[in-house]
Each structure stands twice: as C-alpha cells, then as structure tokens.
C-alpha cells in the first residue's frame, strides 16, 4: 500500500497539471521550473483556434455548395 501511495504522490506532483497553477504541475510550481508553461498553453490555445477555424471553413455540404449535388 505504501508503494502505491508513493507512486500516486509522485505522479500527482510531477505529471498532473493543475488549473490553479495555470497548467503547471505542483513540482514545477515548487521548484520554479514551469514559468513558461502558462504562455506556452496560451499560444497553443490560439493556434488550435486558428486551426479549427481553417478546418471548419474548408468544410462544405450539399445544401451550402450546389456543385456537390
């Protein structure tokens, strides 16, 4: 049981990002190694939004595009 608890605590602290820490893990917050994480996540969010818009705008359907009928 102690081994499982140790495993969980290690995983929680080193791998699981936390919303209260703006996407950083508890270890990144404690050791100060994740300062770039919030900016990286914000940039990835913007990029994902642009990619989604491109894909959605490229979609067509028979109702909207009579050439598909």
mmCIF file as Biopython writes it, N, C-alpha, C and O atoms, coordinates in Angstrom:
data_model
#
loop_
_atom_site.group_PDB
_atom_site.id
_atom_site.type_symbol
_atom_site.label_atom_id
_atom_site.label_alt_id
_atom_site.label_comp_id
_atom_site.label_asym_id
_atom_site.label_entity_id
_atom_site.label_seq_id
_atom_site.pdbx_PDB_ins_code
_atom_site.Cartn_x
_atom_site.Cartn_y
_atom_site.Cartn_z
_atom_site.occupancy
_atom_site.B_iso_or_equiv
_atom_site.auth_seq_id
_atom_site.auth_asym_id
_atom_site.pdbx_PDB_model_num
ATOM 1   N N  . UNK A ? 1  ? 0.829   -1.196 0.000   1.0 0.0 1  A 1 
ATOM 2   C CA . UNK A ? 1  ? 0.000   0.000  0.000   1.0 0.0 1  A 1 
ATOM 3   C C  . UNK A ? 1  ? 0.874   1.260  0.000   1.0 0.0 1  A 1 
ATOM 4   O O  . UNK A ? 1  ? 0.581   2.220  -0.713  1.0 0.0 1  A 1 
ATOM 5   N N  . UNK A ? 2  ? 1.924   1.256  0.782   1.0 0.0 2  A 1 
ATOM 6   C CA . UNK A ? 2  ? 2.815   2.417  0.856   1.0 0.0 2  A 1 
ATOM 7   C C  . UNK A ? 2  ? 3.455   2.700  -0.500  1.0 0.0 2  A 1 
ATOM 8   O O  . UNK A ? 2  ? 3.656   3.855  -0.874  1.0 0.0 2  A 1 
ATOM 9   N N  . UNK A ? 3  ? 3.772   1.630  -1.233  1.0 0.0 3  A 1 
ATOM 10  C CA . UNK A ? 3  ? 4.371   1.791  -2.552  1.0 0.0 3  A 1 
ATOM 11  C C  . UNK A ? 3  ? 3.391   2.464  -3.516  1.0 0.0 3  A 1 
ATOM 12  O O  . UNK A ? 3  ? 3.783   3.323  -4.307  1.0 0.0 3  A 1 
ATOM 13  N N  . UNK A ? 4  ? 2.120   2.074  -3.448  1.0 0.0 4  A 1 
ATOM 14  C CA . UNK A ? 4  ? 1.103   2.667  -4.309  1.0 0.0 4  A 1 
ATOM 15  C C  . UNK A ? 4  ? 0.875   4.139  -3.975  1.0 0.0 4  A 1 
ATOM 16  O O  . UNK A ? 4  ? 0.726   4.964  -4.877  1.0 0.0 4  A 1 
ATOM 17  N N  . UNK A ? 5  ? 0.847   4.468  -2.700  1.0 0.0 5  A 1 
ATOM 18  C CA . UNK A ? 5  ? 0.673   5.859  -2.292  1.0 0.0 5  A 1 
ATOM 19  C C  . UNK A ? 5  ? 1.858   6.690  -2.776  1.0 0.0 5  A 1 
ATOM 20  O O  . UNK A ? 5  ? 1.675   7.796  -3.285  1.0 0.0 5  A 1 
ATOM 21  N N  . UNK A ? 6  ? 3.062   6.165  -2.619  1.0 0.0 6  A 1 
ATOM 22  C CA . UNK A ? 6  ? 4.252   6.861  -3.093  1.0 0.0 6  A 1 
ATOM 23  C C  . UNK A ? 6  ? 4.202   7.088  -4.594  1.0 0.0 6  A 1 
ATOM 24  O O  . UNK A ? 6  ? 4.556   8.163  -5.079  1.0 0.0 6  A 1 
ATOM 25  N N  . UNK A ? 7  ? 3.760   6.075  -5.327  1.0 0.0 7  A 1 
ATOM 26  C CA . UNK A ? 7  ? 3.631   6.207  -6.779  1.0 0.0 7  A 1 
ATOM 27  C C  . UNK A ? 7  ? 2.634   7.309  -7.124  1.0 0.0 7  A 1 
ATOM 28  O O  . UNK A ? 7  ? 2.916   8.165  -7.962  1.0 0.0 7  A 1 
ATOM 29  N N  . UNK A ? 8  ? 1.467   7.289  -6.476  1.0 0.0 8  A 1 
ATOM 30  C CA . UNK A ? 8  ? 0.439   8.273  -6.777  1.0 0.0 8  A 1 
ATOM 31  C C  . UNK A ? 8  ? 0.934   9.687  -6.466  1.0 0.0 8  A 1 
ATOM 32  O O  . UNK A ? 8  ? 0.754   10.596 -7.277  1.0 0.0 8  A 1 
ATOM 33  N N  . UNK A ? 9  ? 1.545   9.876  -5.321  1.0 0.0 9  A 1 
ATOM 34  C CA . UNK A ? 9  ? 2.025   11.205 -4.939  1.0 0.0 9  A 1 
ATOM 35  C C  . UNK A ? 9  ? 3.074   11.687 -5.934  1.0 0.0 9  A 1 
ATOM 36  O O  . UNK A ? 9  ? 3.060   12.854 -6.325  1.0 0.0 9  A 1 
ATOM 37  N N  . UNK A ? 10 ? 3.975   10.813 -6.346  1.0 0.0 10 A 1 
ATOM 38  C CA . UNK A ? 10 ? 4.985   11.179 -7.328  1.0 0.0 10 A 1 
ATOM 39  C C  . UNK A ? 10 ? 4.369   11.573 -8.658  1.0 0.0 10 A 1 
ATOM 40  O O  . UNK A ? 10 ? 4.767   12.576 -9.251  1.0 0.0 10 A 1 
ATOM 41  N N  . UNK A ? 11 ? 3.405   10.801 -9.135  1.0 0.0 11 A 1 
ATOM 42  C CA . UNK A ? 11 ? 2.722   11.111 -10.385 1.0 0.0 11 A 1 
ATOM 43  C C  . UNK A ? 11 ? 1.958   12.428 -10.270 1.0 0.0 11 A 1 
ATOM 44  O O  . UNK A ? 11 ? 2.010   13.271 -11.165 1.0 0.0 11 A 1 
ATOM 45  N N  . UNK A ? 12 ? 1.261   12.588 -9.173  1.0 0.0 12 A 1 
ATOM 46  C CA . UNK A ? 12 ? 0.485   13.817 -8.973  1.0 0.0 12 A 1 
ATOM 47  C C  . UNK A ? 12 ? 1.390   15.041 -8.990  1.0 0.0 12 A 1 
ATOM 48  O O  . UNK A ? 12 ? 1.066   16.037 -9.638  1.0 0.0 12 A 1 
ATOM 49  N N  . UNK A ? 13 ? 2.489   14.985 -8.307  1.0 0.0 13 A 1 
ATOM 50  C CA . UNK A ? 13 ? 3.376   16.145 -8.202  1.0 0.0 13 A 1 
ATOM 51  C C  . UNK A ? 13 ? 4.166   16.422 -9.465  1.0 0.0 13 A 1 
ATOM 52  O O  . UNK A ? 13 ? 4.469   17.579 -9.757  1.0 0.0 13 A 1 
ATOM 53  N N  . UNK A ? 14 ? 4.508   15.386 -10.223 1.0 0.0 14 A 1 
ATOM 54  C CA . UNK A ? 14 ? 5.401   15.599 -11.362 1.0 0.0 14 A 1 
ATOM 55  C C  . UNK A ? 14 ? 4.709   15.576 -12.719 1.0 0.0 14 A 1 
ATOM 56  O O  . UNK A ? 14 ? 5.281   16.058 -13.698 1.0 0.0 14 A 1 
ATOM 57  N N  . UNK A ? 15 ? 3.505   15.036 -12.810 1.0 0.0 15 A 1 
ATOM 58  C CA . UNK A ? 15 ? 2.880   14.866 -14.124 1.0 0.0 15 A 1 
ATOM 59  C C  . UNK A ? 15 ? 1.546   15.563 -14.307 1.0 0.0 15 A 1 
ATOM 60  O O  . UNK A ? 15 ? 1.215   15.959 -15.425 1.0 0.0 15 A 1 
ATOM 61  N N  . UNK A ? 16 ? 0.781   15.724 -13.261 1.0 0.0 16 A 1 
ATOM 62  C CA . UNK A ? 16 ? -0.576  16.243 -13.430 1.0 0.0 16 A 1 
ATOM 63  C C  . UNK A ? 16 ? -0.610  17.763 -13.346 1.0 0.0 16 A 1 
ATOM 64  O O  . UNK A ? 16 ? -0.375  18.332 -12.280 1.0 0.0 16 A 1 
ATOM 65  N N  . UNK A ? 17 ? -0.905  18.429 -14.474 1.0 0.0 17 A 1 
ATOM 66  C CA . UNK A ? 17 ? -1.008  19.879 -14.433 1.0 0.0 17 A 1 
ATOM 67  C C  . UNK A ? 17 ? -2.232  20.289 -13.613 1.0 0.0 17 A 1 
ATOM 68  O O  . UNK A ? 17 ? -3.216  19.553 -13.541 1.0 0.0 17 A 1 
ATOM 69  N N  . UNK A ? 18 ? -2.161  21.445 -13.011 1.0 0.0 18 A 1 
ATOM 70  C CA . UNK A ? 18 ? -3.229  21.908 -12.134 1.0 0.0 18 A 1 
ATOM 71  C C  . UNK A ? 18 ? -3.732  23.256 -12.624 1.0 0.0 18 A 1 
ATOM 72  O O  . UNK A ? 18 ? -2.932  24.143 -12.926 1.0 0.0 18 A 1 
ATOM 73  N N  . UNK A ? 19 ? -5.027  23.420 -12.706 1.0 0.0 19 A 1 
ATOM 74  C CA . UNK A ? 19 ? -5.590  24.675 -13.206 1.0 0.0 19 A 1 
ATOM 75  C C  . UNK A ? 19 ? -5.270  25.847 -12.283 1.0 0.0 19 A 1 
ATOM 76  O O  . UNK A ? 19 ? -5.093  26.971 -12.754 1.0 0.0 19 A 1 
ATOM 77  N N  . UNK A ? 20 ? -5.193  25.602 -10.986 1.0 0.0 20 A 1 
ATOM 78  C CA . UNK A ? 20 ? -4.851  26.682 -10.052 1.0 0.0 20 A 1 
ATOM 79  C C  . UNK A ? 20 ? -3.421  27.175 -10.265 1.0 0.0 20 A 1 
ATOM 80  O O  . UNK A ? 20 ? -3.087  28.298 -9.888  1.0 0.0 20 A 1 
ATOM 81  N N  . UNK A ? 21 ? -2.586  26.343 -10.862 1.0 0.0 21 A 1 
ATOM 82  C CA . UNK A ? 21 ? -1.194  26.713 -11.146 1.0 0.0 21 A 1 
ATOM 83  C C  . UNK A ? 21 ? -1.021  27.115 -12.607 1.0 0.0 21 A 1 
ATOM 84  O O  . UNK A ? 21 ? 0.101   27.159 -13.114 1.0 0.0 21 A 1 
ATOM 85  N N  . UNK A ? 22 ? -2.144  27.410 -13.292 1.0 0.0 22 A 1 
ATOM 86  C CA . UNK A ? 22 ? -2.135  27.823 -14.699 1.0 0.0 22 A 1 
ATOM 87  C C  . UNK A ? 22 ? -1.432  26.804 -15.586 1.0 0.0 22 A 1 
ATOM 88  O O  . UNK A ? 22 ? -0.640  27.164 -16.457 1.0 0.0 22 A 1 
ATOM 89  N N  . UNK A ? 23 ? -1.732  25.517 -15.352 1.0 0.0 23 A 1 
ATOM 90  C CA . UNK A ? 23 ? -1.210  24.449 -16.198 1.0 0.0 23 A 1 
ATOM 91  C C  . UNK A ? 23 ? 0.104   23.854 -15.737 1.0 0.0 23 A 1 
ATOM 92  O O  . UNK A ? 23 ? 0.596   22.907 -16.350 1.0 0.0 23 A 1 
ATOM 93  N N  . UNK A ? 24 ? 0.677   24.375 -14.688 1.0 0.0 24 A 1 
ATOM 94  C CA . UNK A ? 24 ? 1.935   23.833 -14.179 1.0 0.0 24 A 1 
ATOM 95  C C  . UNK A ? 24 ? 1.654   22.689 -13.200 1.0 0.0 24 A 1 
ATOM 96  O O  . UNK A ? 24 ? 0.590   22.635 -12.584 1.0 0.0 24 A 1 
ATOM 97  N N  . UNK A ? 25 ? 2.601   21.797 -13.069 1.0 0.0 25 A 1 
ATOM 98  C CA . UNK A ? 25 ? 2.488   20.735 -12.077 1.0 0.0 25 A 1 
ATOM 99  C C  . UNK A ? 25 ? 2.887   21.286 -10.712 1.0 0.0 25 A 1 
ATOM 100 O O  . UNK A ? 25 ? 3.536   22.330 -10.635 1.0 0.0 25 A 1 
ATOM 101 N N  . UNK A ? 26 ? 2.509   20.600 -9.634  1.0 0.0 26 A 1 
ATOM 102 C CA . UNK A ? 26 ? 2.958   21.051 -8.321  1.0 0.0 26 A 1 
ATOM 103 C C  . UNK A ? 26 ? 4.491   21.161 -8.224  1.0 0.0 26 A 1 
ATOM 104 O O  . UNK A ? 26 ? 5.005   22.101 -7.619  1.0 0.0 26 A 1 
ATOM 105 N N  . UNK A ? 27 ? 5.214   20.209 -8.815  1.0 0.0 27 A 1 
ATOM 106 C CA . UNK A ? 27 ? 6.680   20.281 -8.779  1.0 0.0 27 A 1 
ATOM 107 C C  . UNK A ? 27 ? 7.197   21.505 -9.516  1.0 0.0 27 A 1 
ATOM 108 O O  . UNK A ? 27 ? 8.122   22.166 -9.043  1.0 0.0 27 A 1 
ATOM 109 N N  . UNK A ? 28 ? 6.610   21.817 -10.674 1.0 0.0 28 A 1 
ATOM 110 C CA . UNK A ? 28 ? 7.046   22.994 -11.418 1.0 0.0 28 A 1 
ATOM 111 C C  . UNK A ? 28 ? 6.809   24.268 -10.614 1.0 0.0 28 A 1 
ATOM 112 O O  . UNK A ? 28 ? 7.622   25.192 -10.651 1.0 0.0 28 A 1 
ATOM 113 N N  . UNK A ? 29 ? 5.710   24.313 -9.900  1.0 0.0 29 A 1 
ATOM 114 C CA . UNK A ? 29 ? 5.441   25.479 -9.055  1.0 0.0 29 A 1 
ATOM 115 C C  . UNK A ? 29 ? 6.454   25.556 -7.910  1.0 0.0 29 A 1 
ATOM 116 O O  . UNK A ? 29 ? 7.032   26.612 -7.650  1.0 0.0 29 A 1 
ATOM 117 N N  . UNK A ? 30 ? 6.656   24.449 -7.246  1.0 0.0 30 A 1 
ATOM 118 C CA . UNK A ? 30 ? 7.540   24.433 -6.073  1.0 0.0 30 A 1 
ATOM 119 C C  . UNK A ? 30 ? 8.976   24.775 -6.451  1.0 0.0 30 A 1 
ATOM 120 O O  . UNK A ? 30 ? 9.630   25.573 -5.779  1.0 0.0 30 A 1 
ATOM 121 N N  . UNK A ? 31 ? 9.462   24.162 -7.538  1.0 0.0 31 A 1 
ATOM 122 C CA . UNK A ? 31 ? 10.860  24.363 -7.930  1.0 0.0 31 A 1 
ATOM 123 C C  . UNK A ? 31 ? 11.045  25.559 -8.871  1.0 0.0 31 A 1 
ATOM 124 O O  . UNK A ? 31 ? 12.179  25.921 -9.184  1.0 0.0 31 A 1 
ATOM 125 N N  . UNK A ? 32 ? 9.969   26.165 -9.316  1.0 0.0 32 A 1 
ATOM 126 C CA . UNK A ? 32 ? 10.050  27.325 -10.189 1.0 0.0 32 A 1 
ATOM 127 C C  . UNK A ? 32 ? 10.549  27.016 -11.589 1.0 0.0 32 A 1 
ATOM 128 O O  . UNK A ? 32 ? 11.173  27.861 -12.231 1.0 0.0 32 A 1 
ATOM 129 N N  . UNK A ? 33 ? 10.276  25.809 -12.063 1.0 0.0 33 A 1 
ATOM 130 C CA . UNK A ? 33 ? 10.778  25.401 -13.381 1.0 0.0 33 A 1 
ATOM 131 C C  . UNK A ? 33 ? 9.730   25.497 -14.487 1.0 0.0 33 A 1 
ATOM 132 O O  . UNK A ? 33 ? 10.043  25.225 -15.646 1.0 0.0 33 A 1 
ATOM 133 N N  . UNK A ? 34 ? 8.514   25.871 -14.165 1.0 0.0 34 A 1 
ATOM 134 C CA . UNK A ? 34 ? 7.462   25.884 -15.171 1.0 0.0 34 A 1 
ATOM 135 C C  . UNK A ? 34 ? 6.967   27.272 -15.523 1.0 0.0 34 A 1 
ATOM 136 O O  . UNK A ? 34 ? 5.813   27.435 -15.921 1.0 0.0 34 A 1 
ATOM 137 N N  . UNK A ? 35 ? 7.809   28.261 -15.385 1.0 0.0 35 A 1 
ATOM 138 C CA . UNK A ? 35 ? 7.384   29.646 -15.623 1.0 0.0 35 A 1 
ATOM 139 C C  . UNK A ? 35 ? 6.862   29.880 -17.036 1.0 0.0 35 A 1 
ATOM 140 O O  . UNK A ? 35 ? 6.010   30.745 -17.236 1.0 0.0 35 A 1 
ATOM 141 N N  . UNK A ? 36 ? 7.346   29.139 -18.009 1.0 0.0 36 A 1 
ATOM 142 C CA . UNK A ? 36 ? 6.924   29.338 -19.403 1.0 0.0 36 A 1 
ATOM 143 C C  . UNK A ? 36 ? 5.643   28.585 -19.747 1.0 0.0 36 A 1 
ATOM 144 O O  . UNK A ? 36 ? 5.062   28.819 -20.806 1.0 0.0 36 A 1 
ATOM 145 N N  . UNK A ? 37 ? 5.196   27.695 -18.880 1.0 0.0 37 A 1 
ATOM 146 C CA . UNK A ? 37 ? 4.037   26.852 -19.187 1.0 0.0 37 A 1 
ATOM 147 C C  . UNK A ? 37 ? 2.779   27.672 -19.487 1.0 0.0 37 A 1 
ATOM 148 O O  . UNK A ? 37 ? 2.129   27.395 -20.495 1.0 0.0 37 A 1 
ATOM 149 N N  . UNK A ? 38 ? 2.396   28.658 -18.679 1.0 0.0 38 A 1 
ATOM 150 C CA . UNK A ? 38 ? 1.167   29.399 -18.999 1.0 0.0 38 A 1 
ATOM 151 C C  . UNK A ? 38 ? 1.220   30.084 -20.366 1.0 0.0 38 A 1 
ATOM 152 O O  . UNK A ? 38 ? 0.224   30.089 -21.089 1.0 0.0 38 A 1 
ATOM 153 N N  . UNK A ? 39 ? 2.351   30.652 -20.723 1.0 0.0 39 A 1 
ATOM 154 C CA . UNK A ? 39 ? 2.476   31.307 -22.025 1.0 0.0 39 A 1 
ATOM 155 C C  . UNK A ? 39 ? 2.420   30.286 -23.159 1.0 0.0 39 A 1 
ATOM 156 O O  . UNK A ? 39 ? 1.805   30.540 -24.195 1.0 0.0 39 A 1 
ATOM 157 N N  . UNK A ? 40 ? 3.062   29.131 -22.965 1.0 0.0 40 A 1 
ATOM 158 C CA . UNK A ? 40 ? 3.027   28.075 -23.977 1.0 0.0 40 A 1 
ATOM 159 C C  . UNK A ? 40 ? 1.603   27.572 -24.184 1.0 0.0 40 A 1 
ATOM 160 O O  . UNK A ? 40 ? 1.181   27.344 -25.318 1.0 0.0 40 A 1 
ATOM 161 N N  . UNK A ? 41 ? 0.860   27.400 -23.088 1.0 0.0 41 A 1 
ATOM 162 C CA . UNK A ? 41 ? -0.524  26.943 -23.201 1.0 0.0 41 A 1 
ATOM 163 C C  . UNK A ? 41 ? -1.392  27.984 -23.891 1.0 0.0 41 A 1 
ATOM 164 O O  . UNK A ? 41 ? -2.248  27.632 -24.702 1.0 0.0 41 A 1 
ATOM 165 N N  . UNK A ? 42 ? -1.187  29.253 -23.584 1.0 0.0 42 A 1 
ATOM 166 C CA . UNK A ? 42 ? -1.963  30.317 -24.229 1.0 0.0 42 A 1 
ATOM 167 C C  . UNK A ? 42 ? -1.680  30.350 -25.727 1.0 0.0 42 A 1 
ATOM 168 O O  . UNK A ? 42 ? -2.602  30.500 -26.529 1.0 0.0 42 A 1 
ATOM 169 N N  . UNK A ? 43 ? -0.413  30.210 -26.109 1.0 0.0 43 A 1 
ATOM 170 C CA . UNK A ? 43 ? -0.051  30.208 -27.537 1.0 0.0 43 A 1 
ATOM 171 C C  . UNK A ? 43 ? -0.648  28.984 -28.235 1.0 0.0 43 A 1 
ATOM 172 O O  . UNK A ? 43 ? -1.133  29.093 -29.362 1.0 0.0 43 A 1 
ATOM 173 N N  . UNK A ? 44 ? -0.617  27.827 -27.582 1.0 0.0 44 A 1 
ATOM 174 C CA . UNK A ? 44 ? -1.186  26.615 -28.166 1.0 0.0 44 A 1 
ATOM 175 C C  . UNK A ? 44 ? -2.698  26.747 -28.323 1.0 0.0 44 A 1 
ATOM 176 O O  . UNK A ? 44 ? -3.269  26.247 -29.292 1.0 0.0 44 A 1 
ATOM 177 N N  . UNK A ? 45 ? -3.343  27.413 -27.379 1.0 0.0 45 A 1 
ATOM 178 C CA . UNK A ? 45 ? -4.793  27.619 -27.459 1.0 0.0 45 A 1 
ATOM 179 C C  . UNK A ? 45 ? -5.142  28.495 -28.664 1.0 0.0 45 A 1 
ATOM 180 O O  . UNK A ? 45 ? -6.085  28.200 -29.398 1.0 0.0 45 A 1 
ATOM 181 N N  . UNK A ? 46 ? -4.387  29.558 -28.862 1.0 0.0 46 A 1 
ATOM 182 C CA . UNK A ? 46 ? -4.626  30.444 -30.006 1.0 0.0 46 A 1 
ATOM 183 C C  . UNK A ? 46 ? -4.410  29.687 -31.312 1.0 0.0 46 A 1 
ATOM 184 O O  . UNK A ? 46 ? -5.223  29.790 -32.230 1.0 0.0 46 A 1 
ATOM 185 N N  . UNK A ? 47 ? -3.322  28.930 -31.400 1.0 0.0 47 A 1 
ATOM 186 C CA . UNK A ? 47 ? -3.015  28.153 -32.609 1.0 0.0 47 A 1 
ATOM 187 C C  . UNK A ? 47 ? -4.109  27.123 -32.888 1.0 0.0 47 A 1 
ATOM 188 O O  . UNK A ? 47 ? -4.524  26.953 -34.034 1.0 0.0 47 A 1 
ATOM 189 N N  . UNK A ? 48 ? -4.575  26.438 -31.844 1.0 0.0 48 A 1 
ATOM 190 C CA . UNK A ? 48 ? -5.634  25.439 -32.024 1.0 0.0 48 A 1 
ATOM 191 C C  . UNK A ? 48 ? -6.912  26.105 -32.534 1.0 0.0 48 A 1 
ATOM 192 O O  . UNK A ? 48 ? -7.619  25.533 -33.363 1.0 0.0 48 A 1 
ATOM 193 N N  . UNK A ? 49 ? -7.210  27.306 -32.045 1.0 0.0 49 A 1 
ATOM 194 C CA . UNK A ? 49 ? -8.388  28.032 -32.519 1.0 0.0 49 A 1 
ATOM 195 C C  . UNK A ? 49 ? -8.276  28.371 -33.995 1.0 0.0 49 A 1 
ATOM 196 O O  . UNK A ? 49 ? -9.242  28.231 -34.744 1.0 0.0 49 A 1 
ATOM 197 N N  . UNK A ? 50 ? -7.089  28.820 -34.417 1.0 0.0 50 A 1 
ATOM 198 C CA . UNK A ? 50 ? -6.881  29.133 -35.832 1.0 0.0 50 A 1 
ATOM 199 C C  . UNK A ? 50 ? -7.014  27.876 -36.697 1.0 0.0 50 A 1 
ATOM 200 O O  . UNK A ? 50 ? -7.631  27.911 -37.762 1.0 0.0 50 A 1 
ATOM 201 N N  . UNK A ? 51 ? -6.440  26.784 -36.237 1.0 0.0 51 A 1 
ATOM 202 C CA . UNK A ? 51 ? -6.531  25.531 -36.994 1.0 0.0 51 A 1 
ATOM 203 C C  . UNK A ? 51 ? -7.978  25.060 -37.107 1.0 0.0 51 A 1 
ATOM 204 O O  . UNK A ? 51 ? -8.401  24.605 -38.170 1.0 0.0 51 A 1 
ATOM 205 N N  . UNK A ? 52 ? -8.744  25.168 -36.008 1.0 0.0 52 A 1 
ATOM 206 C CA . UNK A ? 52 ? -10.154 24.762 -36.042 1.0 0.0 52 A 1 
ATOM 207 C C  . UNK A ? 52 ? -10.936 25.612 -37.035 1.0 0.0 52 A 1 
ATOM 208 O O  . UNK A ? 52 ? -11.761 25.093 -37.786 1.0 0.0 52 A 1 
ATOM 209 N N  . UNK A ? 53 ? -10.677 26.912 -37.038 1.0 0.0 53 A 1 
ATOM 210 C CA . UNK A ? 53 ? -11.394 27.788 -37.975 1.0 0.0 53 A 1 
ATOM 211 C C  . UNK A ? 53 ? -11.055 27.441 -39.415 1.0 0.0 53 A 1 
ATOM 212 O O  . UNK A ? 53 ? -11.945 27.438 -40.265 1.0 0.0 53 A 1 
ATOM 213 N N  . UNK A ? 54 ? -9.810  27.153 -39.710 1.0 0.0 54 A 1 
ATOM 214 C CA . UNK A ? 54 ? -9.423  26.767 -41.074 1.0 0.0 54 A 1 
ATOM 215 C C  . UNK A ? 54 ? -10.124 25.497 -41.510 1.0 0.0 54 A 1 
ATOM 216 O O  . UNK A ? 54 ? -10.640 25.415 -42.624 1.0 0.0 54 A 1 
ATOM 217 N N  . UNK A ? 55 ? -10.141 24.503 -40.629 1.0 0.0 55 A 1 
ATOM 218 C CA . UNK A ? 55 ? -10.795 23.235 -40.958 1.0 0.0 55 A 1 
ATOM 219 C C  . UNK A ? 55 ? -12.293 23.451 -41.156 1.0 0.0 55 A 1 
ATOM 220 O O  . UNK A ? 55 ? -12.873 22.955 -42.122 1.0 0.0 55 A 1 
ATOM 221 N N  . UNK A ? 56 ? -12.916 24.189 -40.244 1.0 0.0 56 A 1 
ATOM 222 C CA . UNK A ? 56 ? -14.359 24.418 -40.348 1.0 0.0 56 A 1 
ATOM 223 C C  . UNK A ? 56 ? -14.712 25.202 -41.607 1.0 0.0 56 A 1 
ATOM 224 O O  . UNK A ? 56 ? -15.730 24.918 -42.239 1.0 0.0 56 A 1 
ATOM 225 N N  . UNK A ? 57 ? -13.912 26.163 -41.975 1.0 0.0 57 A 1 
ATOM 226 C CA . UNK A ? 57 ? -14.192 26.960 -43.167 1.0 0.0 57 A 1 
ATOM 227 C C  . UNK A ? 57 ? -13.991 26.157 -44.449 1.0 0.0 57 A 1 
ATOM 228 O O  . UNK A ? 57 ? -14.578 26.482 -45.481 1.0 0.0 57 A 1 
ATOM 229 N N  . UNK A ? 58 ? -13.172 25.120 -44.392 1.0 0.0 58 A 1 
ATOM 230 C CA . UNK A ? 58 ? -12.916 24.292 -45.562 1.0 0.0 58 A 1 
ATOM 231 C C  . UNK A ? 58 ? -14.013 23.243 -45.777 1.0 0.0 58 A 1 
ATOM 232 O O  . UNK A ? 58 ? -14.098 22.655 -46.855 1.0 0.0 58 A 1 
ATOM 233 N N  . UNK A ? 59 ? -14.837 23.007 -44.781 1.0 0.0 59 A 1 
ATOM 234 C CA . UNK A ? 59 ? -15.905 22.022 -44.896 1.0 0.0 59 A 1 
ATOM 235 C C  . UNK A ? 59 ? -17.025 22.554 -45.776 1.0 0.0 59 A 1 
ATOM 236 O O  . UNK A ? 59 ? -17.339 23.745 -45.760 1.0 0.0 59 A 1 
ATOM 237 N N  . UNK A ? 60 ? -17.615 21.660 -46.536 1.0 0.0 60 A 1 
ATOM 238 C CA . UNK A ? 60 ? -18.763 22.017 -47.355 1.0 0.0 60 A 1 
ATOM 239 C C  . UNK A ? 60 ? -19.825 20.943 -47.214 1.0 0.0 60 A 1 
ATOM 240 O O  . UNK A ? 60 ? -19.552 19.826 -46.776 1.0 0.0 60 A 1 
ATOM 241 N N  . UNK A ? 61 ? -21.020 21.299 -47.586 1.0 0.0 61 A 1 
ATOM 242 C CA . UNK A ? 61 ? -22.114 20.328 -47.563 1.0 0.0 61 A 1 
ATOM 243 C C  . UNK A ? 61 ? -22.969 20.518 -48.807 1.0 0.0 61 A 1 
ATOM 244 O O  . UNK A ? 61 ? -22.895 21.575 -49.433 1.0 0.0 61 A 1 
ATOM 245 N N  . UNK A ? 62 ? -23.776 19.536 -49.187 1.0 0.0 62 A 1 
ATOM 246 C CA . UNK A ? 62 ? -24.599 19.651 -50.398 1.0 0.0 62 A 1 
ATOM 247 C C  . UNK A ? 62 ? -25.582 20.813 -50.342 1.0 0.0 62 A 1 
ATOM 248 O O  . UNK A ? 62 ? -25.907 21.380 -51.385 1.0 0.0 62 A 1 
ATOM 249 N N  . UNK A ? 63 ? -26.059 21.180 -49.181 1.0 0.0 63 A 1 
ATOM 250 C CA . UNK A ? 63 ? -27.025 22.275 -49.061 1.0 0.0 63 A 1 
ATOM 251 C C  . UNK A ? 63 ? -26.324 23.608 -49.340 1.0 0.0 63 A 1 
ATOM 252 O O  . UNK A ? 63 ? -26.882 24.490 -49.993 1.0 0.0 63 A 1 
ATOM 253 N N  . UNK A ? 64 ? -25.091 23.740 -48.834 1.0 0.0 64 A 1 
ATOM 254 C CA . UNK A ? 64 ? -24.364 25.013 -48.986 1.0 0.0 64 A 1 
ATOM 255 C C  . UNK A ? 64 ? -23.636 25.122 -50.312 1.0 0.0 64 A 1 
ATOM 256 O O  . UNK A ? 64 ? -23.413 26.230 -50.801 1.0 0.0 64 A 1 
ATOM 257 N N  . UNK A ? 65 ? -23.261 23.995 -50.904 1.0 0.0 65 A 1 
ATOM 258 C CA . UNK A ? 65 ? -22.492 24.010 -52.136 1.0 0.0 65 A 1 
ATOM 259 C C  . UNK A ? 65 ? -23.226 23.194 -53.188 1.0 0.0 65 A 1 
ATOM 260 O O  . UNK A ? 65 ? -23.132 21.967 -53.181 1.0 0.0 65 A 1 
ATOM 261 N N  . UNK A ? 66 ? -23.961 23.844 -54.100 1.0 0.0 66 A 1 
ATOM 262 C CA . UNK A ? 66 ? -24.760 23.126 -55.091 1.0 0.0 66 A 1 
ATOM 263 C C  . UNK A ? 66 ? -23.906 22.271 -56.042 1.0 0.0 66 A 1 
ATOM 264 O O  . UNK A ? 66 ? -24.433 21.353 -56.670 1.0 0.0 66 A 1 
ATOM 265 N N  . UNK A ? 67 ? -22.613 22.552 -56.160 1.0 0.0 67 A 1 
ATOM 266 C CA . UNK A ? 67 ? -21.749 21.760 -57.031 1.0 0.0 67 A 1 
ATOM 267 C C  . UNK A ? 67 ? -21.554 20.345 -56.504 1.0 0.0 67 A 1 
ATOM 268 O O  . UNK A ? 67 ? -21.120 19.468 -57.251 1.0 0.0 67 A 1 
ATOM 269 N N  . UNK A ? 68 ? -21.863 20.109 -55.243 1.0 0.0 68 A 1 
ATOM 270 C CA . UNK A ? 68 ? -21.698 18.761 -54.679 1.0 0.0 68 A 1 
ATOM 271 C C  . UNK A ? 68 ? -22.881 17.850 -55.008 1.0 0.0 68 A 1 
ATOM 272 O O  . UNK A ? 68 ? -22.796 16.641 -54.795 1.0 0.0 68 A 1 
ATOM 273 N N  . UNK A ? 69 ? -23.959 18.391 -55.512 1.0 0.0 69 A 1 
ATOM 274 C CA . UNK A ? 69 ? -25.141 17.570 -55.810 1.0 0.0 69 A 1 
ATOM 275 C C  . UNK A ? 69 ? -25.025 16.857 -57.116 1.0 0.0 69 A 1 
ATOM 276 O O  . UNK A ? 69 ? -25.938 16.128 -57.505 1.0 0.0 69 A 1 
#
